[in-house]
Amino acid sequence: GTPASSKRRALSAMAALFSSSGHADSQAKYAELLKRCSHERDQVLAESVLRQMQHEGLELTEHVFNSVIHTCVMAGDMTQAVMYLEEMELWGIKPTVVTFNLLINAAAADADVGRALFWMNRMEECGVMPNEVSYGTLCKALAHQGRVSLIEEHLGQLKASGKTLNIYHYAALISACAVVEPPDVQTTARALQELVSQGLKPRCVRRPLVKVVGEEAAAAMIQAARQTKASPAAGCRSKAEHGRGQRRRFRRRLPSDGGGSESSASLPSRGPSRQLVC
């Protein structure tokens, strides 16, 4: 619709939101409305809510700006998203890792590696530490261009920070291995072995793995990885069997009738620890 009709719809939505309970808890109500805007990609309403909050003198937090930025990203308006990041800083509100992850994700969705790297660097310049999501999203963008070495470099930085790689990091690395020509089978095999050692499921990277080595070889690699993963369990079973084999029956001595003879009774094998010695 036209900007005027969108504005009327936004004002109508806000009026309906407050009609039942008034403005007793405006901050929470507006937060609820902004969340709805993100789900529905309603950028006009999100921007109207922000301006209304400013008009009413309500607190503008990082969560409020992140919601508006998220809505702009979902609506595909990166110009406005960046503008609200700058406005956020003008209000003295420090962007969070969520703020930058939204912008990195938007760049990754467009396979724009340069923009993704720009926001990653901007995050670090602002003193915000990237998290697993930041690196995973950046690696997803790098995977589209087959930047295997650069992905490994960033994943190395993530591990050096004490974080554990997840399945999305390995999927991005293997996807990059499928893009290069010829496909990087050696790095793929190393990544598969490493993710199994981390307790992750090899079948979760089946799709990019097929792109690297083909359907048949991928199935064989996954099966081999499963067997490697299952081998410690076999040792656990053998220990359990050994424990059962070592179970012994306990006996307790009963007092004699004065004849000096000893009488004994066998206790059930399932509950020797529950018996009290008389």
Backbone torsions as a table, in degrees:
resi	resn	phi	psi	omega
1	GLY	NA	-179.9	179.6
2	THR	-75.3	162.1	177.0
3	PRO	-56.6	-35.6	-179.6
4	ALA	-65.7	-43.2	-179.8
5	SER	-68.5	-35.5	177.4
6	SER	-65.4	-38.4	178.5
7	LYS	-65.3	-43.0	178.8
8	ARG	-63.2	-39.6	179.0
9	ARG	-64.3	-39.1	179.4
10	ALA	-64.3	-46.4	179.6
11	LEU	-64.8	-36.2	178.5
12	SER	-65.4	-40.4	179.7
13	ALA	-64.6	-40.0	179.5
14	MET	-68.6	-38.4	179.1
15	ALA	-64.3	-41.3	179.4
16	ALA	-65.9	-33.7	-178.3
17	LEU	-65.5	-36.9	-175.4
18	PHE	-99.3	-2.4	-174.0
19	SER	-64.0	-34.8	-174.8
20	SER	-82.9	-42.0	-173.0
21	SER	-115.7	2.3	178.7
22	GLY	70.7	-155.8	-174.0
23	HIS	-104.6	24.5	-176.5
24	ALA	-60.5	-35.5	-178.5
25	ASP	-132.7	62.5	-174.0
26	SER	-62.3	-40.2	-177.3
27	GLN	-57.9	-48.7	-179.1
28	ALA	-67.5	-38.0	-179.8
29	LYS	-65.3	-42.9	178.4
30	TYR	-66.2	-36.8	177.6
31	ALA	-62.1	-39.8	178.1
32	GLU	-64.8	-40.6	180.0
33	LEU	-67.8	-39.1	178.3
34	LEU	-64.3	-37.0	177.3
35	LYS	-62.9	-39.6	178.3
36	ARG	-65.6	-37.1	178.6
37	CYS	-59.6	-42.2	-179.7
38	SER	-62.4	-44.0	-179.3
39	HIS	-63.6	-37.0	-175.8
40	GLU	-96.6	1.7	179.9
41	ARG	55.9	37.4	-177.2
42	ASP	-93.9	87.1	-175.6
43	GLN	-67.6	-39.5	-178.6
44	VAL	-61.3	-44.9	179.8
45	LEU	-66.0	-40.8	-180.0
46	ALA	-61.3	-44.1	179.6
47	GLU	-66.8	-35.7	178.3
48	SER	-66.5	-38.4	178.6
49	VAL	-64.0	-43.6	179.6
50	LEU	-59.7	-47.0	-179.1
51	ARG	-65.8	-35.8	178.5
52	GLN	-66.5	-38.9	177.5
53	MET	-63.6	-40.5	176.9
54	GLN	-62.9	-41.9	-178.9
55	HIS	-63.1	-36.9	-178.0
56	GLU	-85.8	-2.6	178.2
57	GLY	73.2	25.6	179.3
58	LEU	-79.7	160.4	-178.1
59	GLU	-71.1	128.7	176.2
60	LEU	-100.2	110.5	-176.7
61	THR	-104.6	174.7	176.8
62	GLU	-63.4	-29.9	179.5
63	HIS	-66.9	-37.4	178.8
64	VAL	-64.4	-50.2	-179.3
65	PHE	-66.1	-38.0	178.2
66	ASN	-61.7	-37.3	178.7
67	SER	-65.4	-42.0	179.2
68	VAL	-67.7	-43.4	178.0
69	ILE	-61.9	-42.4	178.3
70	HIS	-59.7	-42.5	179.7
71	THR	-63.7	-41.8	178.4
72	CYS	-63.0	-41.6	178.5
73	VAL	-63.0	-45.2	-179.7
74	MET	-63.8	-31.7	178.8
75	ALA	-82.7	-4.4	178.2
76	GLY	80.9	16.7	-179.0
77	ASP	-104.3	84.0	-177.0
78	MET	-72.1	-28.2	178.6
79	THR	-60.7	-46.4	178.5
80	GLN	-68.9	-36.0	179.0
81	ALA	-60.0	-45.3	179.2
82	VAL	-67.6	-37.0	179.0
83	MET	-61.1	-39.8	-179.8
84	TYR	-73.4	-27.4	172.1
85	LEU	-63.3	-44.7	179.3
86	GLU	-66.0	-39.6	177.8
87	GLU	-64.8	-37.9	177.3
88	MET	-56.5	-44.5	-179.3
89	GLU	-69.7	-34.3	178.0
90	LEU	-64.3	-31.0	177.9
91	TRP	-79.9	0.6	179.7
92	GLY	79.4	19.7	-179.6
93	ILE	-101.9	121.6	-177.6
94	LYS	-76.4	127.4	175.7
95	PRO	-60.3	149.1	-179.2
96	THR	-106.2	177.3	177.3
97	VAL	-62.6	-31.2	177.3
98	VAL	-63.9	-41.9	179.8
99	THR	-56.9	-51.1	-176.9
100	PHE	-71.6	-34.5	178.2
101	ASN	-61.9	-35.1	176.7
102	LEU	-60.8	-42.6	-178.4
103	LEU	-74.2	-37.5	177.1
104	ILE	-64.9	-40.6	-179.5
105	ASN	-64.3	-39.2	178.4
106	ALA	-63.0	-41.0	178.5
107	ALA	-66.8	-40.3	-180.0
108	ALA	-64.6	-37.8	179.7
109	ALA	-63.5	-28.9	177.6
110	ASP	-93.7	5.6	-177.1
111	ALA	56.3	33.3	-179.9
112	ASP	-96.0	88.8	-175.5
113	VAL	-63.7	-42.2	-178.5
114	GLY	-59.5	-42.9	-179.2
115	ARG	-71.0	-37.2	178.1
116	ALA	-62.9	-43.6	178.7
117	LEU	-66.3	-36.0	178.3
118	PHE	-59.7	-46.1	-177.9
119	TRP	-72.6	-29.8	175.6
120	MET	-64.9	-44.8	179.2
121	ASN	-67.5	-38.5	179.7
122	ARG	-64.1	-37.8	177.9
123	MET	-59.8	-47.8	-178.3
124	GLU	-67.0	-34.6	177.5
125	GLU	-64.3	-30.6	179.6
126	CYS	-83.6	2.0	179.1
127	GLY	78.7	19.7	178.1
128	VAL	-101.2	125.9	-178.4
129	MET	-81.0	126.4	175.7
130	PRO	-63.5	147.1	177.4
131	ASN	-112.6	-170.6	-177.6
132	GLU	-59.4	-36.8	179.6
133	VAL	-66.3	-40.2	179.3
134	SER	-58.7	-51.1	-178.7
135	TYR	-66.9	-39.8	-180.0
136	GLY	-62.8	-41.6	-179.9
137	THR	-68.8	-41.3	177.8
138	LEU	-62.9	-43.4	-180.0
139	CYS	-64.4	-31.3	176.8
140	LYS	-63.5	-39.5	177.3
141	ALA	-68.4	-42.4	-179.8
142	LEU	-65.6	-30.8	-178.4
143	ALA	-63.0	-32.7	-179.5
144	HIS	-62.2	-26.2	-178.8
145	GLN	-104.6	6.0	177.8
146	GLY	67.8	32.9	-177.3
147	ARG	-85.2	69.0	-174.4
148	VAL	-60.2	-49.5	-176.8
149	SER	-63.1	-40.3	-179.1
150	LEU	-68.8	-36.4	176.2
151	ILE	-63.8	-44.9	179.0
152	GLU	-62.0	-36.6	178.8
153	GLU	-63.5	-45.8	-178.9
154	HIS	-69.6	-37.4	177.5
155	LEU	-67.2	-32.5	175.1
156	GLY	-64.5	-38.2	176.9
157	GLN	-64.8	-38.9	179.4
158	LEU	-64.6	-44.0	178.8
159	LYS	-66.4	-36.6	179.1
160	ALA	-64.9	-25.3	178.8
161	SER	-81.9	0.8	177.5
162	GLY	93.4	5.4	-179.5
163	LYS	-89.3	156.3	177.8
164	THR	-102.6	135.9	178.9
165	LEU	-70.5	145.0	176.9
166	ASN	-111.1	-177.6	-173.3
167	ILE	-65.3	-29.2	-179.5
168	TYR	-69.4	-33.9	177.1
169	HIS	-65.4	-46.2	179.9
170	TYR	-67.2	-36.4	178.4
171	ALA	-63.2	-39.7	178.2
172	ALA	-64.7	-42.2	-179.9
173	LEU	-64.2	-45.3	-179.8
174	ILE	-68.0	-35.7	176.7
175	SER	-62.1	-38.8	177.5
176	ALA	-65.4	-36.3	178.5
177	CYS	-64.1	-26.1	179.4
178	ALA	-79.8	-21.7	-176.4
179	VAL	-81.6	-36.2	-177.3
180	VAL	-67.8	159.4	-178.8
181	GLU	-124.8	118.7	-4.2
182	PRO	-73.7	164.0	179.6
183	PRO	-56.4	142.9	-176.6
184	ASP	-86.4	87.1	-176.5
185	VAL	-71.4	-37.0	-176.8
186	GLN	-63.7	-46.9	178.3
187	THR	-65.9	-36.0	177.9
188	THR	-60.9	-47.4	-179.2
189	ALA	-63.2	-39.6	179.1
190	ARG	-65.8	-40.7	179.3
191	ALA	-65.8	-39.6	179.5
192	LEU	-64.6	-42.8	178.8
193	GLN	-63.6	-40.2	-178.1
194	GLU	-69.2	-41.1	-178.9
195	LEU	-67.3	-33.4	176.5
196	VAL	-66.2	-39.8	179.5
197	SER	-65.5	-22.0	177.7
198	GLN	-86.1	0.5	179.9
199	GLY	84.2	13.2	179.5
200	LEU	-88.5	158.1	-175.6
201	LYS	-87.4	122.3	-177.6
202	PRO	-64.5	-26.3	-179.1
203	ARG	-66.3	-18.3	-179.2
204	CYS	-70.3	-16.9	177.7
205	VAL	-111.6	22.5	-176.8
206	ARG	-60.6	-43.9	-175.7
207	ARG	-61.2	-52.4	177.5
208	PRO	-66.9	-29.9	179.1
209	LEU	-63.7	-40.8	177.7
210	VAL	-60.7	-37.3	-179.8
211	LYS	-66.8	-25.3	-179.2
212	VAL	-84.9	-50.1	-169.9
213	VAL	-116.7	-6.2	-178.1
214	GLY	95.1	164.6	-173.9
215	GLU	-61.6	-50.1	-174.5
216	GLU	-66.2	-47.2	-179.6
217	ALA	-66.5	-35.3	178.8
218	ALA	-63.6	-43.2	178.9
219	ALA	-61.4	-41.3	179.5
220	ALA	-65.9	-40.9	-179.9
221	MET	-66.4	-40.2	179.2
222	ILE	-66.5	-41.1	178.8
223	GLN	-63.6	-42.4	178.6
224	ALA	-64.5	-38.7	179.0
225	ALA	-66.0	-38.0	177.7
226	ARG	-63.9	-40.4	179.3
227	GLN	-66.2	-38.4	177.0
228	THR	-63.3	-40.0	-179.5
229	LYS	-69.7	-33.0	-175.7
230	ALA	-81.5	-16.3	-174.9
231	SER	-59.5	-39.3	178.0
232	PRO	-63.3	-31.3	-179.1
233	ALA	-64.6	-34.3	179.4
234	ALA	-62.4	-38.8	177.3
235	GLY	-62.6	-37.2	179.0
236	CYS	-65.3	-39.0	-179.8
237	ARG	-66.0	-40.1	-179.0
238	SER	-64.8	-34.4	177.1
239	LYS	-66.3	-38.5	179.1
240	ALA	-64.9	-42.8	178.7
241	GLU	-63.7	-37.4	178.6
242	HIS	-63.7	-40.6	179.1
243	GLY	-62.6	-40.3	179.2
244	ARG	-67.2	-35.4	-179.5
245	GLY	-69.9	-23.5	-178.7
246	GLN	-88.5	-1.9	-178.6
247	ARG	-67.0	134.2	-179.1
248	ARG	-125.7	153.7	174.8
249	ARG	-81.7	140.1	179.2
250	PHE	-101.0	148.7	178.3
251	ARG	-125.2	149.7	173.2
252	ARG	-126.6	145.7	-179.5
253	ARG	-84.6	135.3	176.3
254	LEU	-101.9	144.0	179.8
255	PRO	-62.3	140.6	-178.9
256	SER	-80.3	168.4	179.1
257	ASP	-85.3	19.5	179.3
258	GLY	100.9	-7.7	-178.8
259	GLY	-88.4	0.3	178.0
260	GLY	81.1	-6.5	179.1
261	SER	-77.4	156.1	-179.6
262	GLU	-111.2	136.3	176.5
263	SER	-117.9	143.6	-179.1
264	SER	-132.0	154.1	176.9
265	ALA	-133.4	135.4	179.1
266	SER	-81.1	136.1	175.9
267	LEU	-92.1	153.6	178.2
268	PRO	-59.1	141.2	-176.9
269	SER	-70.9	-20.0	-175.9
270	ARG	-81.6	-17.6	-175.1
271	GLY	-140.4	47.4	-178.5
272	PRO	-64.7	-30.6	-176.6
273	SER	-73.0	-15.1	-179.7
274	ARG	-86.8	-9.0	-176.4
275	GLN	-85.3	143.4	175.8
276	LEU	-102.3	133.9	179.1
277	VAL	-77.5	126.9	-178.9
278	CYS	-81.5	NA	NA
